[in-house]
């Protein structure tokens, strides 16, 4: 009996050690540490808005939060003026930014993690100025256009030969250049169709004063969750895989 008892005890000890080793391996995997990251964005209705509780939500923001939560990553989204957020993502490691339009000019400047929403842009004018006619991008060069610093539209216009202060006035936020249009300081502004709809939905005093005059087809693209170019490839892959796992569950109303 003594020999049998010792053998049984030895077997149990070996079994327990194997279980502990296996569990330790799982614990290590679960608690795998990612590099310190920054997740940054701006207020941009209806993609990123602050709700009545002071929380960030919106079509794009909700998807981004779901992707990070899927990996149980500790993060906080910091909101900046877009020009500053864009510069941080260009220059600092392990920075994630949304919602960033994916264009040829930006293709090699960032790592593209996950598509969020399709977006469309157009030139808008004051309804009381029907004489402003735009039938092509070249036509638009005859007018002074307000565009947002760090926005893809501004990069696009500069590449096409628009000149600051001659036919391009660069502003830091959408509210500024909507007011510039309303007070006649510029002839045209660039807005997304969803951003225009959000002005209507929130009963903005400017919503019934402006109207679209010409679509900018080049800028009809997807907004993305992207990262700075020197972000951990392993983390990017994990986040992209998390997006793939969640894609079927996402509300894609923003693509309709």
N, C-alpha and C positions, 0 to 999 in steps of 0.2 A: 504493500500500500504506500509505503514511504517513497519508493522509487517511482511508482505510478504518479503519485502526487507531484513530485519534483518535475517529472516530464511534462505533466499537464500545466504546471505553473510556468515552466520555461516556454512552452508553446504560446501561452497567453501573453507573456511578456514580449515575445517576438512580434506577435500580432499587434499588440498595442503600440509598440515602437513604429511599426510600419504605418499604422493609422495616423499616429502623431506626425510622422514625416510627411505623409500625403497631405494632411490638413495644413501643415506649415507651408507646403508648396502652394496650396490654394489661397491661404491667407496672404502670402507674398504677392500672388497674382492680383488679388482683389485690392490690396493696398499699394499697388504699383504707383510710384510717384512720378507725376508728369512735371516738366519744367514750369516755373512760374510764368503764368500767362496774363495778358491783358485782353479783355473783350470790350470793344469800344463801338460806339454808334452815335447817332444824332436823333433828334426828334424830327420825324418825317412822315406825317399822316398820309395814308392810313397804315403805313408799313411799321412805323415805330411811334407809339403815342404813350402818354402817361394817363392812366385811368384815374377815377375819382379817389382811389386808395393810394395814389402816388406810386403805383407800380408800372413798370414798363410792359406794354403789350402791343399787339398789332399783328398784321399778317406775317411779316417777316420775323419780328421779335419772338413770336410764339414758337415758330419753327426752330429758331436758333437756340432758345432755351431748352426745347425738347431734345435737341441733338446733344448739348452738353450734359443735360441731366441723364441721358442714356448711359453715359460713361461715368456717372457719379463724380464728375469733376467739380471741385470747388471753384466758383467764379463769381464775379460781379460785373455787370455791364456798366461802364462809365460813359456818360454822355458828354460830348464836346461839340463845339462848332465844327461843321464838316471839314473845313480847311485844315484845322488842327488834327482831327482824327485821321484824315488822309495822310498827313505828313508823318504822324506817329507810325502808321502802318507801313509807310515807305522806308522808314529809317531804323526802327527798333525791332529786336528779335522777339519772337513768340507773341506777336500782336494779332488778334483776330478782329476783323472789321466787317460791319454790315450796315446797310445794304449797299453793296458796291456793284456798279454796272460793269459787266465784262465786255471790254472792247479790244480791238487789235492793239491800240496804243498801250493798253495796260497788261496785255497778256503775259509778258515776261517780268512784270514788276511785282506780281503777287502770286501766291499759290491759291488755287480756286478749290474750295472745300465742298460747297454744296449750293445748287441753285435754289432760290427762294421764291421769287415772283417775277412774272413777265411784266415789263413796263413799256409804255409808249409816251413819246414826247411830241410837242407841237409848239409852234410860235403862237402867242396870244397877243391880241391888240385890244384897245379900248373900243367898245361898241360905238362910241360917239365919233370914232375916227375911221369910218369905212374907206376913206381914201388910201389907207395903208394896205397895199395889195402885195401878196407874196405868192408867187407860183413856182419858185425854185429857191434853193439855197443861195444862188447868186443874186436873186432879187433881194434877199434879206440884207445883202451888203449895202444897200442904199439907205438903210435905216440904222438907228442906234439901238442896240439890243442889250438888255440886261441879262447876265448869266451869273451862275453861282461859282465862286472860287472853289477849285478842287472837284468840280462836277465834270462828268464826261462830256457834256455839251460844250463847255468852255474849252476843253482840250481839243475837241473836234473843230470848233470854229477857228481857233488859233492855227491849227494845221491847214485849214482851207484858206488862210490868208486874211482873216478878220484882224483888225488892228485895235488894240486897247485905246480908249478915249476917242477913236474916230468912228468906229461902228460897233464897238464892244465895250460895255461898262460892266466891270466885274464887282459883284456884291458878295457879302459873306453869308447871307441867309435869304430864304425865300420871301419872308415878310418884307424885307427892305426893298427888293425889286418889284414886288407887287405894288407897294406904295409909290415907288418911282414911276411905274406905269400910270397909276391912278392920277398922279399929280403932273403928268406930262413931261417928266424929266427923261424918259426913254420912249421909244416908239413900239418896241416889242419886248416880250419876255418869253422865257422857255419854261414850260410847266409840263408835268406828266398829267395824263387824263385822270388818273386816280387822285392826284393832288388837287386838281381842279374840282373834282367831285367832292373832296373833303371840305373845300371852301363852301360849297353849296350846303353840305350836310351840317356844317357848324354855323351856318347862317352868317358867314363873313360878309361885311359890308361891301367887299369888292367882288363878290361872286357874280352879281348881276350886272357888273360894269365891264366885264371882259369876255372875250370869245376867242376860240381857236381859229387860225387863218390858214395854217399850212403844217402838215405832219412832217416830222423829221424822221424819216424811215430808217436811217442809219442807226438811230438810237433805240429802235425797238428791239430790246434784248432782255436777258434775264439779269435780275439783281442777284447777287451772290453773298454767301458767307465766304470771306477770303481771309488770307493771313499774310503777314510779312514774309518776304522771300526766304529769310533765314530761320524760319520756324521749324521745330522738330518734325521731320518727315513721318516718324512713327505716330506722333499725335495726330497729324493731318490725316493719315490713313485710317486711324481709329475713328476719327470724327466723320470721315466720309462713309465708312462702313455703318456707323450709327445712323447717318442720313438714309442710306440705302434700306436699312431695316425699318425705318419709320416712314418712308416715302408714301406707302399705300395708306397710311393713317392720316396724312396731312390734309387739311382743308385747302383745296387749290382754287378757291374762289377768286384769288388775286390773279389767276391766269385766264380768267374768262372775260 
